[in-house]
Amino acid sequence: MLMGFVFIWLVTALGLWFVTLIVPGVRAKSAGDLFLAALVLGFINAFIRPLLWLLTMPLTVLTFGLFALVVNAFMIKITAGIVSGFEVDSFGSALLAALLMVFLAIGGFILLQLFMFNAVMWM
């Protein structure tokens, strides 16, 4: 179980590093700041995001799930506010970072399925 948390933490840090390379306005001063930001983002996603998703569920349903990106962008902005070495200039940069993190997560899911089962199983 601990190895699962460490794996997710490292993958999140790798995703944040990739986001800092692609998205203008998202920066990390060092690798340590990326790892700390990934850890803080994990805790925020575990404790704050479920509450926000519950509160914004009607709006998320109305927008066919697209408002979940806004919630994820807000989580990234909160992380940038907590970790001093991780900077996000604007909410637009956070929104673009959240969108890129979603695509990275989908791609990672597909690759993991291919490597583990030699096929992608959606159900």
C-alpha positions in Angstrom: 0.0 0.0 0.0 2.8 2.4 0.8 4.5 1.6 -2.5 1.2 2.6 -4.2 1.3 6.0 -2.5 5.0 6.5 -3.4 4.3 5.5 -7.0 1.4 7.9 -7.3 3.4 10.6 -5.7 6.3 10.1 -8.1 4.0 10.0 -11.1 2.3 13.2 -10.0 5.7 14.9 -9.6 6.6 13.7 -13.1 3.3 15.1 -14.4 3.9 18.5 -12.7 7.4 18.6 -14.2 6.0 18.0 -17.6 3.4 20.7 -17.0 6.2 23.2 -16.0 7.9 22.4 -19.4 4.8 22.9 -21.5 2.5 25.5 -19.8 3.7 29.1 -19.7 3.1 30.6 -16.2 3.7 27.4 -14.3 7.2 27.2 -12.7 9.1 25.2 -10.1 12.3 26.5 -8.7 13.8 23.0 -8.0 13.1 19.3 -8.1 12.5 19.4 -4.4 9.8 22.0 -4.9 8.2 19.7 -7.5 8.2 16.7 -5.1 6.7 18.9 -2.4 4.1 20.3 -4.7 3.1 16.8 -5.8 2.8 15.8 -2.1 0.7 18.8 -1.2 -1.4 18.4 -4.3 -2.0 14.8 -3.3 -3.2 15.8 0.2 -5.4 18.6 -1.2 -6.9 16.2 -3.7 -7.6 13.6 -1.0 -9.2 16.0 1.5 -10.5 19.2 -0.1 -11.4 18.1 -3.7 -14.1 15.6 -2.7 -15.9 18.3 -0.7 -15.6 20.8 -3.6 -16.9 18.1 -6.1 -19.9 17.5 -3.9 -20.7 21.2 -3.6 -20.3 21.8 -7.3 -21.9 18.6 -8.5 -25.0 20.4 -10.0 -22.7 22.7 -12.0 -20.5 19.8 -13.0 -23.6 17.8 -14.3 -24.9 20.9 -16.1 -21.5 21.3 -17.9 -21.2 17.6 -18.7 -18.2 17.3 -16.3 -16.2 20.2 -17.7 -16.5 22.1 -14.4 -14.4 19.4 -12.8 -11.4 20.9 -14.7 -12.1 24.2 -12.9 -12.1 22.4 -9.6 -8.8 20.7 -10.5 -7.3 24.1 -11.6 -8.4 25.5 -8.3 -6.5 22.7 -6.5 -3.4 23.5 -8.5 -3.7 27.2 -7.5 -4.1 26.2 -3.8 -1.0 24.1 -4.1 0.9 27.0 -5.6 -0.2 29.2 -2.7 1.1 26.7 -0.2 4.4 25.7 -1.8 6.6 28.7 -2.2 8.8 27.2 -4.9 5.9 26.2 -7.1 4.4 29.2 -8.9 1.3 29.5 -11.1 0.8 33.0 -12.6 -2.9 33.0 -13.4 -6.0 30.9 -13.2 -5.8 30.3 -17.0 -2.3 28.7 -16.5 -3.8 26.5 -13.8 -6.7 25.5 -16.0 -4.3 24.6 -18.8 -2.1 22.7 -16.3 -5.2 20.8 -15.1 -6.2 19.9 -18.6 -2.7 18.7 -19.4 -2.6 16.6 -16.2 -5.9 15.0 -17.2 -4.5 14.0 -20.6 -1.3 12.7 -18.9 -3.5 10.6 -16.4 -5.5 9.1 -19.3 -2.3 8.3 -21.2 -0.7 6.8 -18.1 -3.8 4.7 -17.5 -3.7 3.4 -21.0 0.0 2.6 -20.9 -0.3 0.9 -17.5 -3.1 -1.3 -18.9 -1.1 -2.1 -22.0 2.0 -3.1 -20.0 0.2 -5.0 -17.3 -2.5 -6.8 -19.3 -1.4 -6.4 -22.9 -4.7 -4.8 -23.6 -6.8 -1.8 -22.5 -9.7 -2.8 -20.3 -12.2 0.0 -19.8 -14.6 -2.0 -17.6 
